[in-house]
Amino acid sequence: MKTIKISLNSIDKVKAFVNEISRFDCDFDLVSGRYVIDAKSIMGIFSLDLSKSIDLNIHADGAALEEVLSVIGKYIVE
């Protein structure tokens, strides 16, 4: 598992993000404070505070992890 910080600060970004990660077989969790939701759930994402960055847990490794990171690179914040 790898944890990164992402930013989903607009409706269009949320829709694009969910569409992009939904094609992967691995699991993704978004963590904001004490809330943990499935990152493939648009309704779940909108229940979070999207004004700040969110932790994304990616349950993958090796080549699958590298592919995920290359697809979602534009959402990653430092």
C-alpha positions in Angstrom: 0.0 0.0 0.0 1.2 3.5 -0.8 -0.3 6.8 0.6 -0.1 10.0 -1.3 -1.8 13.4 -1.0 -4.2 14.5 -3.8 -6.3 17.5 -4.5 -9.9 17.2 -5.8 -11.0 20.8 -5.6 -13.7 20.9 -8.4 -16.6 18.8 -9.6 -14.9 18.1 -12.9 -11.7 16.9 -11.1 -13.8 14.5 -9.0 -15.6 13.0 -12.0 -12.4 12.6 -14.0 -10.5 11.1 -11.0 -13.2 8.5 -10.4 -13.4 7.6 -14.1 -9.7 7.1 -14.2 -9.2 4.9 -11.1 -12.4 2.9 -11.8 -10.6 1.0 -14.5 -8.1 -0.5 -12.0 -8.8 -3.7 -10.1 -7.0 -2.6 -6.9 -8.7 -0.8 -4.0 -8.4 2.9 -3.2 -9.3 4.7 0.0 -9.6 8.4 0.6 -8.8 9.5 4.2 -9.8 12.9 5.5 -9.5 13.2 9.3 -11.4 10.3 10.8 -13.4 9.5 7.6 -12.3 6.8 5.3 -14.3 6.3 2.0 -14.0 4.3 -1.2 -12.2 6.5 -3.7 -14.3 5.0 -6.5 -17.5 6.5 -4.9 -18.4 9.9 -6.3 -21.1 10.4 -3.6 -18.5 9.4 -0.9 -16.0 11.9 -2.2 -18.5 14.7 -2.1 -19.1 14.0 1.6 -15.5 15.0 2.3 -14.0 18.5 2.7 -12.5 19.0 -0.7 -11.0 22.5 0.0 -7.9 20.8 1.4 -5.7 17.9 0.2 -6.8 14.4 1.0 -4.8 11.2 1.6 -5.2 8.5 -1.0 -4.3 4.9 0.0 -3.5 2.8 -3.0 -3.7 -0.9 -2.3 -1.3 -2.0 -5.1 2.4 -2.6 -5.6 4.9 -3.1 -8.4 3.9 -2.4 -11.9 0.3 -1.9 -11.0 1.2 0.9 -8.6 3.5 2.6 -11.1 0.6 2.5 -13.7 -1.8 4.0 -11.2 0.7 6.8 -10.2 1.3 7.7 -13.9 -2.5 8.0 -14.5 -3.3 10.1 -11.4 -0.2 12.2 -11.4 -2.1 15.4 -12.2 -4.0 15.1 -8.9 -0.9 14.6 -6.7 0.1 17.5 -4.4 3.3 17.8 -2.3 
